[in-house]
Amino acid sequence: MKKNRKVHTSFRLNILFAIVFLLFALLIIRLGVVQIVKGEQFAREVSRNQESNMSTSVPRGLMFDRKGKLVVDNEGLNAITYTREPGTSLEDMLKIAEKLSTMIEVETSKVRERDKKDYWIMVNESKARSKITQEEWGKYDNKKIDDKKIYELQLERISEKDLNTLTAQDMKTLAIYREMNSGYAFTSQVLKNINVTFEELAKINESLEDLPGVDTAVDWNRSYPFGETLKTVLGNVSSSEKGIPKDKIDYYLSKGYSLNDRIGLSYLEMQYEDVLKGNPGTIQYMTNKAGKVLSSQIIDKGQRGRDLVLTIDMELQLTVEKIIEEELKAAKSQLGTSLLDRAYVILMEPKTGEILALAGKQITTDKESGEKIIIDDALGNITNSYNIGSVVKGATILAGYQTGAIKPGTQFYDTPMKIKGTPVKKSWTANSMGYLDDLMAIRRSSNVYMFKTAIEIGDGYYQKNQPLRLKQAEAFDKLRTSFSQFGLGVRTGIDLPNETIGFKGMETKPGFVLDLSIGQYDTYSNMQMAQYISTIANDGLRMQPHLVKEIREPNDEKEIGPIITEIQPTAMNRIDMRNEWIDRVQLGFKQVMQEPLGTGVSYFGDTPYSPAGKTGTAEAFYDGPLRSKFGTEPPEVINLSLAGYAPSDHPQIAMAVLVPWAYQGNIDHHANMKIGRKVMDAYFELNNPN
């Protein structure tokens, strides 16, 4: 038995040795294959270089006025940039920032307290470690708290005294490091592009070998040859520092943008972003497996964005702005104008929708000097809305025709109306106007005629000192639907974002229908008023207003290049009215400006260009920047408006003038009429000099 056991044991050992021998043999063979057969392939894999591409910023397209004058330009700026290479550590970047801080001057005001604390921890490692107690380190070693918690505790315990140890040189280093650390690999960050001196450029260029990732380049900023003119409408562009705003990153990255690309943030710059943005250039970087950059080359220089030719005539625009400023100052010198602070004017071709002038001025207080200054507020033409008064009476008459409430020649007796429980509702004259037909009602701007038209539209009945019987919901709907055909209370379609549609009065009492019929209930923008008067001038065809006339190829000489796209006139709708009805309102508007008793004849009766239009005065409540001073009861004010066109038989130009909060009390300075006459004169002097 013992002998058999020895045999079995020996046999098992032999098998075990054989297995071990075979395994070693297989391992040796495998190592041989790896080293001899595939060694060269693996060596190539280890040493293989990688290609990476980086987009470079190019300037945006320019903007010109309709006559080729440069309105928005690009100003070249010397810049110092940093491109982070893969594998670059924070310590490496800090060393580069320290070197740069001795070569260039940088602004440190943007450095936040959190930035200071992060930097303090980096440069004071042992002191930062001592901010943590032994007990807390014990918890850390036992994995009860993690690195994040340790760092949070260090940040909390850094004192003001600690931060005060940072020198002015430290702050410069930190400011540079902060910008360097805000980018991604192969994303160029602008470290400085304002007031870069030739001495700084020279120092950087002499030390590029010791400053990996740092370079000098040419950056750009938007510049405006006409200063603040139209600035609010032209829009803004993001800075080199901020690139794409955080709330828009996903959208623009999906369109192929880089994080540091500059984009249009508002109005024309934003509306035409796809046109104005350039085609970025491309730099190709060659790196090894360790991420070290071996070489770089420019693959594509890129091209600046395409140019816009605006519909604006800058000579006319500047003239209109000067008129507004002069008349605002003149009006402010009169009593009852303490709340007056702004005025707006639009000039538009009624047949094309092209806007030749979009002007607005606002009086405000300079924050530094405390002095009164006048600033550009062209944007207020589309973003603000007001009660515009009797200007809408042409639309009310046409709504009356359309609904069958009145017909051409219908007469009403103009006398004050007393509805039970409400103040007397009357026309603007001291005495009754007597019997008026539709034309005379427009010419003399009769409120009562419009009231009675609105009552008829609502199948109502008026009896003195009795409640007004009226299908007010139906009347509101019919009037607002009719008004909307002209662009009142709806979007005009202008090629700008954030256009207001105004505000509809919320209450539907019968008396408010009457207010709506004379423009003293719903609010409208000056752009809506311009489209309204243009629609009447254009025989009922409502054109889409636009500020861009053409898109052009970029030209290196900063001149207008070859045309790509010409913006064609777009008809939005034709009002649902008979031609003879439109003709009749046009005749009424002509009489306003040219016939005795017309409310505009005293200012326009002697003009050579045959104007037509409608004046407006609206009783309203002040809702401007000083409203908080008046609590829950804002003061009553008068808004002044004027809508017109000329010549009356073949209109070349339509005009809208709006002066909100023009005066209080019985003072009437006619700023709307004075502005309107001067503006219309200026247009014809510039466009028909002979």
BABAKE-760337 format. One record per atom (N, C-alpha, C, O): x, y, z. Coordinates in steps of 0.1 Angstrom, whole numbers, plus 5000, padded with zeros to 4 digits. Each point is the difference from the previous one (the first is absolute). Example, Ala and Ser with C-alpha at 12.3 -4.5 7.8 and 13.67 -1.06 7.14 Angstrom:
513249435078499150125000500950125000501050005007498650114986500950115000499250115008500550115001
***
This chain:
500849885000499250125000500950135000499750094993501349905016500950125000500750024987500250124996500249774997500750014988499150074989500450084992498349885008499150054991499750155002499950084990500149965023499850145003501250084994499850114995501449845007501250074995499950024985500450104994499249804999499950004985499050114996500350084991498549915016499050114996500550145003499850094991500949935020500550135003501050054990500050114995500949805001501050044990499450034987500450094993498649835003499350024987499350145000500150074990499349975021499350135001501050114999499850114993501449885013501050105000500550024985500350114996499949784998500550004986499050084991500350084991498449895011498950074992500150155003499850094991500349955022500050145004501250074994499950114995501349825005501250064994499850024985500550104994498949815000499750014986499150114996500250084991498849945018499150114997500750145002499850094992501049925019500750125002501050034988500150114996500649784999500950024989499350054988500550094993498349855004499250044988499650155001500050084991499649965022499550145001501250104998499850104993501449865012501250094998500350004985500450114995499549784999500349994986499150104992500450074991498349925012499050084993500350155003499950094991500549945021500250145003501350054993499950124995501149805004501250044992499750024985500450104994498749815001499650014986499350134998500250074990498849965019499250124999500850135000499950094992501149915018500950125001500850014987500350114996500149784998500850014988499250064989500550084992498249875007499150064989499950155002500050074990499749975023499850145002501350084997499950114993501349845011501250084998500549994986500550104994499449785000500649994987499150024988500350084991498549855010499150014989499250145000499950064989499649985023499250125000500750125007499350105002501949885001500750115007500050134992499850105006500549894981500050124992498750074999499950125001499049804999498650054999499750085013499550114999500949835013499750075012500950125002499550105006501749904989500850115001499550124992500050115004499449854984499350114992498850065007499850125000499549795007498850055008500450105011499450105002501749865005500550095011500450134994499850115006500949894983500650134995499150074990500350114995498549835002499150064991499550145004499750025012500450084979499550135003498650024997499449924993500050185014498550034998499950144994500750095004498249924988499750134994498850065008499049935002501150205001498850075006499950134993501050074997497749975001499750134993499550105010499249965008501150174990499550105008499450114991500750044990498150015013499450114992500650135005500250025012500050074979500450135003498950114997499349984991500750125018499050104998500250094988501250034997497750004996500150104989499050115002499049985007501350144988499050115003498749984994499849924990499250155015498649994995499950094988500850084996498049894997499750094988499850145004499750035012500450064979499750145002498650044997499249924995500450205009498750064997500250134993500750095004498649934985500050124992498650065000499049935001500850204997498750064997499749984985500849954993498050095003499549984987500850074989500049964989500850145015500950074991501449965001500950074994499449835013501449955001500950055011501249975000498250115009500850055011500149895011499149935003502150065002500349905010499450035014500250115005499049805000499250035012500649925012500150055011500349824986500649915010501349954994500049934990501150095017501349954995500749915010499449985011501749964985500849935010501450075002500650034990499749995022501250075004501149905004499749925010501450074983501049905003500750035013500250125004500149785004500650015013501249915001499849884997501350165008501149915004499549925012499450055009501049824991499549915010501149915005500849964992499150005020500949895006499049885003499150025008501249874987499149885001500849885007501250005001497949915004500649885005499149884996498850005000501949904995499449884995500549885009501149974999498049975008500449895009500249874993499149964992502149995010500349874993499549885009499950025012499749874982499649885008501149965010501250004997498449975015501049955010500650125008500849975009498950154987500650115008499450015014498850005001502049995009499550005014499750145005500550104994498849915017499750135005501350075005500150124999500849805006501350055005500850064988500650115001499349824987500750064988499450134996500750104997498049915004499350134996500450115010500150114996500049855016500350105010501450064998500250125002500749794994501450054998500050094988500750105000498549874989499950094989499450135003500550114996498549895013499350125004501050095008499950124999500949815009501050085008501050074991500350125003500149814986500950074991499350114993500650114998498249874997499350104993499750125008500050124995499849865018499750125009501150105001499850115004501449844993501250105000500250074986500850094999498449874991500150054987498950094996500250094991498649895014498950084995499250055012500049955011499350164987499150065010498649954997499549994988499849965022498649954999499150065010500450045011498349964986499050055009499649895010499849894996500250145017499849905010498650025007499749925009499550174986498750035007499049894998499149995008501149924982499149894998500349885009499249905000501950105007500349895009499050005011499950095008499549794994499049995011500749945013501249964999498150055012500549955012500349854999501049955006498149984988500249854998501349974992500849915003499550184987501249984992501250025010501049924999499050185009501150035010500249885009501149965002497849985003500149895009500649874993500949945006498750044982500649884992501450024998500849915002499650224995501450034997500849995013501149945000498450115011500749995013500349865003501149975005498049944993500249865003501149944992500849925004499250124983501049944991501450055004501049924999499250205005501350055003500449995015501150035004498049935004500249985015499649865004499149985008501549924986499549865002500149965014499049945006502150095001500149955014499150085009499449945009500450194989499150085008498649954998499250005009500549974979498649954997499749875006498949975005502249944996499849875006499850025015499249935006501450175000499850035015498750055003499650005012499650044978498650045003499149895004498950025005501649854993499249885003500549945013501249995001497949985008500449945013500549864998499749934990501050025021500549865000498849914999500049894994498950145014498849925000499449994986499649894996500450224997499450004986500949924991499549934991501850085010500949924992499849855003500149924991499750055022499749865003498749954993500049894995499050195005498849974993500349984985499449914993501450175002500449994985500749874998499749934990501350045019500749874998499149885001500249904993498750115015499149895001498850014990499149935001501150174989499050014989498650045005499049974994501050105017498750065005499750134994498850044999502250034997499950124992500949994988501049945000498750134989500849994987500750134997500050105008500749904981500850124996499250124999500450115003498449884991499150114998499750075013500050125002499749805009499750055013501250075006499950115006501349834992501250065006500250144993500350105007499549914980500250124993499050115004500350125002498449845000499050095005500450065014499850115002500749805007500450055013501250104999500050095007500949884984501150094998499550144996500550105005498649904985499550124995499350085011500150125000499149815008499250075010501050065011499650115005501549844997500950045011501150104995500850045008499249994979501050104996499450145004498950044997501950035011499650125006500450124991500749994990498750135013500350124993501550035001500650054991499949925021501550025003500849924990501050044995498649835003500749924991500050064986501050004993497850045002499950064987500850134998500550034989499750045022500750134999501549974998500750104998499749785004501449974998500449994985501150004996497850004995500249994986500550144995499450105003501749904990500650134996499450054987499249924994501150205002499550054987500549914988499349984991501949975011500549914989499349875000499749944990499950015022499249885001498650024993499549914993500050215009498750034994500150004985499049954993502150105001500150004986500249854995499449974990501449965017500149854997498749935000499649934991499650105019498749945002499050044989499349914994500850225002499150044989500349934987499149964992502250025005500449934988499749865001499449944990500950005021499749855002498549974999499649904994499650195011498549994999499549994986499249914997501450174994499650004986500549874993499349944992502050035012500549884994499349875003499849914992499750095020499349885005498549994996499349905002500250214991498650004996499849934987498849984996502349984997499849944987500249855000500249945011499650004978500149854998501249984991500650094994499949785005501149974992499850044986498949984994502150085000499950054986498950104998499550024989500250065021499150114999500750125004500550025012499750084979500850125002499250095009498950044997501850015014499450105009500750134999501350004999498050115000500650134999500350045014499150025009502250004994500450045013500050165002499750055010500650014979499950155000499950054985500749964991498350135007499950064987499750155000499750064990500350005022499850145002501350065004500649965010499850154984501250075003501349925001500850015009499349904981501249914999501150094994499850054989501349975018501150094995500949924991500149885001500750194991501049944992501149945008500649904997499750165015501049945009499649875005500849905001497950095002499549875005500049894989500449895003499250154985500149914989501449954998500349884997500750215004501449974997500549905011500649904997499150135016500449915010499449864999500749905001498050094995499449874998500749924988500349895002499850184987500649944988501449955003500449904994500450175014501349965003500149885009501049935001497950045006500049905011499049884996499749925009499950074979499049904997500449865003499249915004502150064995500549865003499849975014499949885004500250225005499849975014498550025005499749985012499450044978498650035003499249904992499250054991500849825011499349914991498550035000499350025011500149994977498650034999499750154998498950044996502050055008499850144999500450054986500949954994498350155001500350054986499550144999499250055009501250024981499450134997499249994988500349934990498650155009499149994989499350134998500350105007498849904983499250124997498649975003499449914994500050165016498649985003499250124995500550084992498249935011499250104994498850045010499649925008500050204991498850045007499150084990500550064990498249945013499150084992500250155002500350045011499750044978500150145001498950074992499549944991500250185013498850064994500350144995500150105008500249924979500450134995499050115003500450125000498349855002499050105003499750015015498950055004502049905004499850015015498849935005499849884997499450195011498949935006498749994991499049945004501150124984498849994991499649864997500849924996498050055007499449864998500649895008499849884997501050165013500849905007499149895006500349885001498650175005499149905006499449904991499649895004500250154983499449914990501149914994499749894996501550165002501049924994500449885008500349894994499650125019500249885009501449995005500950084996499349825012501349985007500649864996499349914996502050085006500749874997500749965013500550085007499549794995500749955012501550034999500650014989500149995023501450045000500949884998499549885001501750144996501049894999500149925013500249884999499750195012500149945013498949905003500249895005498550154991498949925004499649904989499449905004500850134984499649914989498549985000499250095001500449784998498649975000499450005014500549945009498450134993499450015014499649865004499649914991500450065022499749875005498749944996499849894997499150205003498749964997499849974985498949954996502150074996499949984985501049904995500149984988500749965021501149924996499549884992500549974989498549955016499549884993499650044986500249924990499050195008499550044987501150024990500049954989501050135015501050044991501049894998500649994989499749935021500949884997499449914990500749944992498050045009499349914990500150064986499849924990500550215009500150064986501550014996500350064990500649875018501450004996500950115005501150024996498350065014500850115006501049945010499849895005501250194998500949975011499650095012499450104999501049855013499650075012500450145001499350095006501949954988500550135001499650094988500550114999498649844992499650084989499150125005499349995010500850124983499350125003498749994992500049984988498950055018498749994994499250135002500250085009498849954982499150115002499149975011499349905001500650205009499249985012498650064999499149975007500850134984498750085000499850064986500950034993497849985004499550084988500749964987500149894997500350214995500549964987501249905000500049914992500950115018501149915001499549865003500649904995498450085013499449875003499149954988500149884997499150214998499049964990500749954987499549904994501650165003500849964988501349935004501050014993499049915017501249935005500549914989501249994998498049934995500449914990500750074988500849944994498950185004500650084989501350065005501050004993498950075019501250085004501149925005501250045000498649845005501149925006500949954988499649984989501750025014500949964990500249854999499549935009501350034981500449864999501349985007501050054995499149895017501249995008501149944992499849914992501450135011501249944994500349875008499449985011501649944984500349885007501649985001500750024990499749965022501449965003500149865004499349955009501649974984500249865003501249985009501150054997498749885014501149985010500349854999499249914999502150065001500549865000500649975014500950075005498549835002500549975014500449855001499549924992501450055017500349865002499049945011499150075005501249814999499149935009499950075014499149995007502050084996500150075013499350135000499950075010499649974978499350134999500950114997499550124999501849864998500950114997499850044986499949924991499950215007499950064986501349994993501050065004499049874985501249994992500150114989501150054996497749984998500050104989498650054998499149955005500850164988498750064997500050074986501150044996497849964997500050074987498650054998499049945004500950174988498750064997499449924988500650004989498249945013499449924989499050104992499949994988499550105020499050094993500050135008499950015012500450104981500050135006498650055004499950095008499149854986498650055003499750134993500850054992498049995010499550124993499050075009499249945007500950204994499050075008498649984995499849964989499350085019498649984997499550084988500750104996498149874999499550084989499450135005499750015012500250084979499650145004498550024998499349944992500250165016498650044999499950144995500850095004498449934986499650144996498750035006499049934997500950175011498850045007499150094991500550064990498249945013499150094993500150145005499550094994501249935017500250135006500850104991501049964994498650165006500750114993500650085012499350075007502049914995500750065012499950155000499950075011500250004977499850145000498750055005499850095007499149844988498750035005499849965014499450075008501249824996499949955014500650115010499450035010501850024987500650105008499250135000499950065011499549974978499250135000498849985008499650095008499749804992498849975008500450005015499350065008501849884995500450005014500350145005499650035012501050054980500250145004498750085002499950075010499149904982498750075001499449965013499450085008500649794995499449955013500750065012499350055009502049964991500750065011499650145002499750055011500350034978499750145001498550025005499850095009499349834986498650025004499749955015499250055007501549844996499949965014500550115010499350025010501850034987500650115009499050125000499850065011499749984977499050115000498849975008499550095007500049794992498749965007500350005015499150045008502149914996500349995014500150145007499950015012500350094980500150145006498650055003500050115007498949834990498750055003499449935012500549905005498550175001499449955012499249874997499649974989500349955021499249874999500749894993499349904996502050115003500749894992501049935009501049954995498850055018501049935009500149854997501149955003497949994991500149854998500449974986500349894997499850214994500449984986501549965000500850085005499549814989501449964999500449934987501149964999498050034991500349924988499150044989499050055001501549914987499250024987500649904990501249975000497949994991500349904990499650044986498950064999501849904991499750034986500449884991501149945002498050024989500349904990499650054986499050064999501949924992499850034986500149874992501049945001497950034992500049874993499450024986499050074998501649854992499450004987498749915000500249885003498750174995498749935001499949884990499349905003501350114986499949904989501049885002499849904994501350135014501049895001500249965015500549895002499150195007500249975014501450035005500449985011500450084980501450045004500050125010499350104997501449895014500050105010501250094997501249965000498650174997501050094997500650075012501250045000498049975010500450065013499349945011498749995000502049975010499449955013500750075011501049965005498350145000500750095010499250015012498850015000501950005011499450025013501050065009501249975000498450135008500950065010499350015014498850015001502149975009499550005014500850095008501350005000498150085008500750095010500249915013499049955005502250055000500349925012501050075008500650114996499749845016501050065008501349925000500049885002501150194995501349935000500449965015499950085009500449794992500249945014501250065007500150015012500950034980501350065006499950155003500350045011499250034979500050155001498750055006500050115006498949814993498750055005499450094990498950065003501749974986499450094990499049934991500149884998499050204996499049954990500749984987500750094995499249794999500549974987499049944991499049955005501250054982499149944991500749884994501150014994498249875006500649884996499149944988498950044998501749874995499349934989499049915006500349925009498550084985498949915004499249954988498849995000501949994989499449964987499249875003499049984994501549935015499449885002498650015006499149924999500650205008498750025006498950004990498849995003501550034984499050004989499349864999498950004996501849905008499449864999499849945014499249905000501550145010499949935013499050075010499649945010500050184987499150085009498750024993499950014988499050005020498750024994499250105009500250015012498950074981499350115007498650014994499849954989499450125018498750054994500450104989500650105004498949884984500550094989498950104996500250084991498649905014498950104998499450004986499949894994499750235001499150014989500649954987499349994990502049985009500649954988499249884995500049974988499449955021499449874996498650034994499449904996500150225004498750024995499749964986498949974996502250034996499849954986499649855000499249954993501549985016499749855002498649985005499349914996500250185013498749995006498950024989499049934999501250174992499150034989499949884991499049964996502249985000500049894992499449885006499349924993500850065020499349895007498550024999499249914999500450225002498650034999499449974986499049944999501850094991499649964986499949854999499049944995502049995010500149854998498949935007499549904995500150155017498949935008498650054996499149945004500950164987498750054997499450105010498950044999501950005011499550095010499850144994499050075003501849974988499950124992500349984986500549894996499350204995500450004986500550144997499750095007501049924982500550134996498850104999499049984993501250135014499050105000499150005012499250095002500949815007499149995012500350125009501250035002497850035003500150115009499649975014499149925003501650145007499749995014500150145005500750094996498549945015500050135006501050005011499949925010501150164989501150015010499650095012499950124998499749825013499750075012500449915012500049884998500350185013500549925012499049895003498850024999501849875005499149885004500249985015501050005006497849985000500049975015499449865002498849984999502149935004499649865004499949995015500950055007498149894998499750005014501249945007500649894997499950185014501049955008501450024995501049965006499250124983501350034994500150154997499050064999502349995001500250144996499550024986499849914992499950215005499650044986501149964990501250025002498349924987500949974989499750094988498950004996502150075000499850104989501250014991501149935003498850154987501150034991500950115007499750045011501449994982501050085007499650155000500750085007498449964985499650144999499150045011499349925007500750214996499250055011498549994997499249975009500450054979498649994996499849884991500949944995497850035003499749894991500450034986500050124996500349784996500450024986498849994991500150034988498749935017498849994992500049874991500749915004498650104985499949884992501349994992500550094994500149785006501249974993499849884992499449905004501250104983500149874994501349945003500850055007499549834987501349935003501250084996501050005008499050074981501250084996500250115010501250025004497850064999500150115009500449955014500850075008498849814996500349945013501549975001500650025010500049934978501449985000500750135000501050025007498650084985500750124998500050085014501150055003497849955004500050085012500349915013500050055011500249824986500349905011498950005011500350025011498549954984498949995009500049875008500049894995500050125019499949895008498649945000499849884999499250205001498649965001499649924988499349905001501250144987499749924988500649865002499349904996501950085009500649875002499249925011499849884999499850195012499249945010498749934994499749895002499650194990498749964994500349894990499149914998502050094995500449894991500249885008499549894995501250115016500349895008498749945006499849885001499350215003498749955005499249924989499449905003500750154985499349934989500749874997499349904997502050105004500749874998499649905010499949884997499850165015499649915011498549985001499549965010499750094979498649995000499450065013499149945006501550184998499650065012499050114999499550034989500150035022499150115000500450095011500249975012499850164985500450105009498850095003499350054991500549975023499050105004500650085012500549945009499350194990500750095009499649965015498849975002502250035007499849975014499549865003499549975011500649944979499749865002501249914998500950044993499149845012501149914998500149974985499050004992502349985003500249984986499749854997500649915006498450074985499749864996500949964988499950074990500849835011501049974990500549855001500249955011499949994978500649865000501650035000500649984990499950055022501450045001501049904995501050034994498749845010501049904996500149994985501149984994497850034999500049994986500650134994500749994990499050125016500650134995501550005002500850044991499749915020501549995003500649914989501050044994498449855004500649904990500050064986501049994993497950075003500050064986501050114998500750004990499450095020500950114999501549955000500850044992499549875018501449965000500449914988501150014996497949914999500349924988500350104988500949974992498350135007500250104989501350075002500750024990499650025022501250085002501249914997501050054995498949825008501249914998500449994985501149974997497950054994500349994986501150114996500749984990499350135018500950114997501449985008500950084997499149825011501249985009499950065014501049995007497850054996499850065014499649885009499049934998501850055013499749905009500649864997499749905007501150094982500649884996501550034996500450114999500349784998501450024997500150064985499249954991501650145007500250064987500849914991500050024988500849895018500949924992501450064997500749954992499650165015501350064998501149905003499949925009501250094984501149915002500950035012501250024999498249995012500650025013499349915010498849985000502049975010499349925011499450095010500250125001498949825008499550075011499050124997500050105007499349884982499150114997498749985009499549895001500150235004498749995008498850014991500050054989498949895016498850014993499050095007498950024996501650045015499250105008499249925010500149885002499050205004499249945011498550034997499650114997499649785005498650024998499350035014500449945010498750154990499350035012499349885005499449934992500650045021499549875005498550015002499349904998500150215006498650015003499250024987500550064990498349905010499250004988498750085003498949964994501150145014498850085002499750084987500950034992497849995006499650074988500750134997500450034988499950055022500750134998501449984995500550094993500149805010501449984995500049974985501150024994497849935001500049984985500150144993500750014990498650095016500150134995501550065000500450064991500249915021501450045001500949944990500950064994498949815003500749924990499950074987501050004992497850055004499850054987500850134997500150044989500350035022500850124998501549985005500750105002499749784999501449985004500450025014501250045003497849955006500450035014499749895009499650025012500549854983499849895009501249904998500849985009499349964979501149914997501350084997499950124996501249825006501350084997500749944988499849884997500950204996500749964987501450065000500250105006500749844987501350054998500050104988499150004992502050085008500150094988500249924987499750054990500949835011500249924988498749954995499750004988499449965021498649974996499350114993499349994991500950135015499350124994500650034986499350044991502049945008500650024987499549904989499850044989500049845015499549904991498550034997499649984989499750065021498650044998499850114989499249994991501650125011499850114990500649964987499550054989501549875010500549954988499049914992499950014988499449915020498949924993499050084994499549974989500050145017499150094994500650074988499350014990501950035011500750074989500249914988500050044989500149835014500349904990498749934995500149884996498850195005498749954995499649875006499449914994500950075019499549895008501049885000499649905006501550114988501049895000501050025011500750095000499349815010500950025011501349934998500149884998501050205001501349954997500849975013499850075010501049834989500949975012501150105000500850014991499350065021501250095001501349935002500049895006501050164989501349945001501250105000499950104994501149865013501250095002501249954991501050084998498949804997501149954992499550004985499049944997501850124995499750014985500649894992499449954991501950025012500849914992501049935009500450055011500049834984501249935006501049994989499849974989501550075015501050014991501349925004500249975011500649994978501249945003501050095007500050124997500849835012501050095007501050054990500449934990500150195012501050074992501150045009499850075010501549904986501150035008500250155002500650055009498950034981500250145001498950075008499950135000499349805007498950055008499050094991499550105004500349854984499050064991498949894997500349885003498650164992499049914997500449904989500450044989499549835014500449904991498949954991498950065000501349834992498949954992498849955008500149965011498750064983498849975006499849855001500249934990499350025022499649865001498549995000499449924993499950165015498650005002499450145001500650085007498449944986499250135001498749975007499249924995500550155016498849975007498850064992500050124998499149794998498950054992498950055009499849955011499450154984498850045008499149885002499749924991499750085021499149895003498750055005499950085010499049894983498750045004499549905010499949884998499750175014499549925011498549974998499549895003499750214992498649984998499550124993500650115000498249884994499350114995498750015009499349915002500550225002498850015009498749974993499950024988499249925019498749954994499150124999498950005006501450094985499250124998499950034985500949974992498050095004499850044986501050124997500350085009500149934978500950104996499450145002500750095004498049924994499450135002499950055014500150125003499949785006500150035015501350065003500250105007500949834988501350045003500350144994500650095006498949934982500150134993499450115009500550115000498449865006499250105007500850045013500150125003500549785004500850045011501350074996500450105007500249864982501150084995499650144997500850105003498049934992499650134997499850085014500450125001499149815009499850065013501450045006500150115006500949804992501350035005500650124993500850085006499049934981500550114992499450135005500650105001498149905002499350125005500550045014500050125003500449785005500650035013501250104999500150095008500749884981501250084999499950124991500850095000498149914991500050114990498850084999500050104994498949865013498750084999499750075013500549975011498750144988499650085012499449915010499249914997501050115016499549935011500849875002499749935010501250034981500849885002500950025012500650105002499549805006500850015013501550014997500850045009499749934979501450024996500350114991501250024996497850055000500250104989500850125005500850054991499249985021500850125005501549974999500850104999499649775001501449974999500449954986501150024995497949934997500449934987499250064988500349964989498950145014499250064989500850074989499550004989501750055014500750074990501249924994500850054993499249825009501149914995499849984985498949994995502249994998499949984986499949854996499849974988500249945022500149864996498649925003500049885000498950205001498749945002499949895010499849884996500350155017500049905010498549955003499150074997500849815009498849955005500349935013501149965002498050045008500349935012498950035011498950054997501549925015499150015011500850045013501049945003498550165004500550045013499549925011498949944998501750055013499649935012500350065013501150045002497949965007500250055014499349905009498849984998501949965011499449895008500150045015501150035005497849965002500150015015500449875005499449904997501750105011500549885005500550015014500050115006500549795000500650005013501549974999500449924993500450165014501449994999500549865005499649965011501249984981500649875005501549994997500549894996500250225005501450004997500949975012499549955010501850094989501049965010499850075014500549955010498750154990499750075013498749965007499650065010499849834985498749975005500049965015499050035006502149914999500049965014499850125009499649995012500750134983499950125009498550035002499750085010499449874982498650045001499149895006498850025001501849885004499249895007499049934990500449974989498450015016499049924993499250094990499249954993501050185008499250094991501050094991500350115004500149834985500950084991499250124994498849994999501950124999499450124995499449984985500649924993498450165004499550004986501050084992500550115004499749844983500950074991499350004986499049934998501650154993499650004986501149944991501150055001498549854992500949944989499750074987498850024997502250024996499850064987500549914989501149945001498250054988500449924989499750064986499250105000501449854990499750054986500449894991501149955000498050024990500349904990499650074987498950054998502049944992499850064987500849944989500849925002498950134986500749964988500050114990499150095000501849894990500050104989500849954988500849915002498950144986498850084996498749915002500149885000498850195002498849935003499549914988499449905002500950144985499649924989500949894997499549894995501850125006501049904998501050005011501150054998498649895013500850015012501449944998500249894996500850195008501449965000500449955014500849915002498750165008500449985014498950015009499050084999501049835011499150005011500750045013501249965002498150115007500750055013499149975012498850024999501949945012499349995013500850075010501249985001498150115007500650085010499349975013498850005000501949975011499449975013500750075011501349985001498050105007500650075011499249975012499050065003501449835005499349965012500250115011501050075001497949935008500150095012500450144997500850065007498749994982500450134994499850125010500850085002498049915005499850115009498849965010499349904997500650185013498949995009499250135001500650114997498149885005499250125001499650054986499849934991500050205008499550074988501050054991499750084991501649895012501150054992500149914988500149885001499950184987500149924987501150054992499950114994501349825005501150054993500249954986500950034993498249875003500049954986501349954996500450014988500349925020501349944997499949914988500949994992498049935008499849904989500050074986500649964991498750165009499850074987501350074996500450004988500350055022501350074996501049904996500750034990499449865016500949894996499749954986500849994991497949985008499549944987500250094988500549964990499350175011500250104989501450004997500450004988500550025021501450014997500649874994500850004991498749895014500549874995499549984986500849964991498050075006499549984986500750104990500349964989499950165016500850104992501449944997500450014989500249945021501449954998500049894990500949994992498149925009500049894990500050054986500849954992498350145005499850054986501250094996500350004988500350065021501250084997501149914996500850034991499449865016501149914997499749914988500949964993497850015004499749914989499550064988499949944989499650195012499550074989500650155000499350095001502049924999500750135002499650114990500150115003499449854985499650104991498550035000499550084993
***
